[in-house]
């Protein structure tokens, strides 16, 4: 599988996924969402025991605002983008392995939500975390919608 926005590798029982979006601060865009979703689908069938997310430098600066602006002008495209993001969050949350995120510098917005959906987050003392979408309203509710609208404790445990 050829990946542009991330690098996936296996070291013993650990699957490593490192984000690389070519200097755009590891933004969450459609390409990134699709590629990480593909890796998660493959990971569901692998025998690894740990799944680690890490940025190359920054963990992530959240959603690509240029793409968000473009899709927000068309309700169908906007719904498709947000549905794909929700599905990605659900896939990460339902992965039956220990999930870890490593944050060295920053995790903002949707990137922070990825961190919150892992079992364990490890950060450097210099790491910065922010949810700027909280000022705008709907962007801050992605994780809330995942929890409230899609999962119940019984569904999660089954």
N, C-alpha and C positions, 0 to 999 in steps of 0.2 A: 504494500500500500504506500503510495507516494503522498507525503504530507508537506504542505507549504507553511502552515501556521504553528505546527508543533512537531516535536520529535519524540517518538515512543521507542523505548528499548527495554530489554529484559535482562536483569542481573539476578540470577538464581531465582528465589521466590518472589522477587520484587519487580513490578512493572513501573517504570519511570516515564512520566509524560512531562516534557519540558516545552513551555510555550515560546514561540519565536515568530513574531509578526513584523519582522524587518523594520525595527526602529519606530514603530507606531505605539510603543509602550504596551505591547501585548493586548491590544484591544479585542474585545469580544465582538466579532462580526459574523456574518452568515457563513463564511468559509471556515472560521474557527469553530463555530457551533457544529457544523456538519462533520468536520474532521474529528473533533473530540467525541461526538456521538458515535462515529464509526469505530473509534478506538474502544469506547465503552462497550459496544456490541461485541466486538472481538474479545474483549476482556471477560465478558460474562461466561465465555466458553473456555477460558484459559485456566490453568492450574496454579497460577500465581496466588500468593497469599496476601500481598500488600500492593496497593495501588497508590502511587505518589504523584502529586501534581506540584510542579515547580516552575517558576518563571526563569528565563535567562536574564538575570538582573531583576527587573520589576516582575512581580507576580501578575499584575495587570492593572490597567487604568479604566477598566469597565467597558461599556458599550462604545463602539465606534460611532461617535456623534454624527459624522458625515453620513454614514449609512442610515442611522436612526432618522435623521432629517429627511432623507430620500424616501424611506419606507413610510414615514408618518404622513406623507402627502397622499397616500393611497391606503384606504382602510383595509383592503384585502392583503396588500403587502405587509402592512403593519401587523395584522393578525397572524400572518404566516410567520413573520420574524419572532413575535412574542410567543407563539405556540412552539416554535422550534427551541427557543430558549427554555421555556417551561419543560419541554420534553427532555432536554439535556439535563436540567436540574433533577428531574425524576429519575433519569437513568443513573446519574451519579449517586443519588440517594438510595436507590434500590440495588446497587452493586453489592453482592454478597462477599465482600472482602473488606479488610481494614483499609480505610482511605485516609490519606495523610496529605496535607498541603504544607508546603514550605515557602514562607514569605521572607525574602531578604530585604526588600526595599519598600514596595507599596502594593496594596490591594484596595482598589477603589470600586465602588458601584457593583456591577455584575460580577466582577472578579472577586470582590469581597464575598458575594453570595456563594460563589463556588467554594471559597474557604469555609464558610459557615456550614456547608453541606457535607464536609468531610468529617470523619470521626475524630481526627486530631489535627490541630494546627500548630506548627512550629514556626516561630518568627525570630528574626534577629532583633537586638535591642533598638536598631535604627528603623525598623519597619514602621510604616504608617498605614493606617486603616481609615477609610472614609466611605460614607454612603451619601454622596452628593445628590442622588436622585430623590432623597427625602424632601429636599426643597421644592422639587417639581411635582411630586405626587405619585403618579402611576408607576414610575420606574422603581420606586422603593418597595413595591408590593409583590414583586415576582416570587421571592421566597415565601412570603406569607401566603400567596395563592397556591403554591405547591403544597404547603403544609395543610392549609385549611380546605382547599377545594379538591385535592387529589388523594390524600392519604388519610387513613384512619389507623389507629394503633393496631387493630386486628389485621388490616390489609398489609401493613408493614411487617408484622411478625409472621404472616403466612408465607 
